[in-house]
Amino acid sequence: MSPLNGYTVIELAGIGPAPMAGMMLADMGAEVIRIERSTQVSERRAKDISLRGKKSVVLDLKDPRAVRALLQMIESADVLIDPYRPLTCEKLGIGPDECLSRNPRLIFARMTGWGQSGPLAMAAGHDINYIALTGALHAIGRAGERPVVPLNLVGDMGGGGTLLVAGILAALLEARGSGKGQVVDCAMIDGAIQQMWMFQGMLAAGAWDDGAREANLLDGGAYFYDCYECADGGYISLGAIEPQFHATMIALLGLDPGDFANQHDKAQWPALKQTIAAAVRTRTRYEWCRVMEGTDACFAPILKMSEAPAHPANIARGSFVEIDDVMQAAPAPRFSRTPSKVRHGPPITGQDTVQVLSAMGIAPRDIAALAKGLTAGDAVDVA
């Protein structure tokens, strides 16, 4: 048994944070049924980790018959994940009003960049745009240079997918007591702002220079919280903020503690950073691992994605799993009594259409009629 065994989630096909949320819920044991737009297959699909553990049903939601089928499915579902722009589901006839009238306990979880309301709600955008309005993008980068794009981790994944899971789980808990569902409006811009809570507090306390990059405790400004190049071109990370950890770091680097007595004097940071950099360049990344890894120096080598699965710490915790020859993150978080698991890799597009629709009470003749609406050669086997 996994934590969400017995729950059914219908995920309308999208990209980025919504599929990530569906993946996490599937890892936790929910039956996640992904509604695909067509049976068109691409080579990338087999490598799409977000599809793991899910069932695949093909429905053309521009077809009224498919809409009726989806509404019937919703009657026995717990969650619907909507990854579309605001009002798209309403235009298709599957908005919150229609769905909640069919199933008053349904959690209608909406994932957008700008949210369901506001002047930008209908505008296109991506992670970089959403985090641009939060202060996060401006804060990340080197002094005198343009902001650094932090992959799409801050908006899409942390601010979107992870927050969506939290919202869904909270709404499911509330529904157990009230017997009522609700709409969860999850916006990536909101999630990114949430993640800035620490820096908002530091700014209010006068402990953050909002006008500069690489000038603060956690943005690479501090010599004891930065990345350094080794003799072999590899890199290491140092993050020794607390005094006792700082002392260990300086000792293991072989430097004079007296030179680093005023750890939080920002005026000294640039010169001390050069001293640290020179010391780190005297050894390879591997050599520094032998000296510092596992100590209280707050040290870790900076690994490429391809290197990370082979690190002993990741091996020991089983942090990566290989599914269908694709190395990927193991389910997280971990549960002591009801562990999550990856049940299977990405399904073939539409492979579960007949089984799922039949289980939801849709008549064979209606399933056959839906199949006829698919492109030639893509018809679902209803035999």
Secondary structure, DSSP 8 states (H G I E B T S, - for coil): --TTTT-EEEEE--STHHHHHHHHHHHTT-EEEEEES-----GGGGG-GGGTT-EEEE--TTSHHHHHHHHHHHTT-SEEEE-S-TTHHHHHT-SHHHHHHH-TT-EEEEEESS-SSSTTTTS---HHHHHHTTTHHHHSS-TTS-----TTIIIIIIIIIIHHHHHHHHHHHHHHHH---EEEEEEHHHHHHHHTHHHHHHHHTT-S-TT-SS-STTTT-STTEEEEE-TTS-EEEEE--SHHHHHHHHHHTT--GGGGS-TT-GGGHHHHHHHHHHHHTTS-HHHHHHHHTTSTT-EEE---TTTGGGSHHHHHHT-EEEETTEEEE--SS--SSS------S---TTTTHHHHHHHTT--HHHHHHHHHTS-TT------
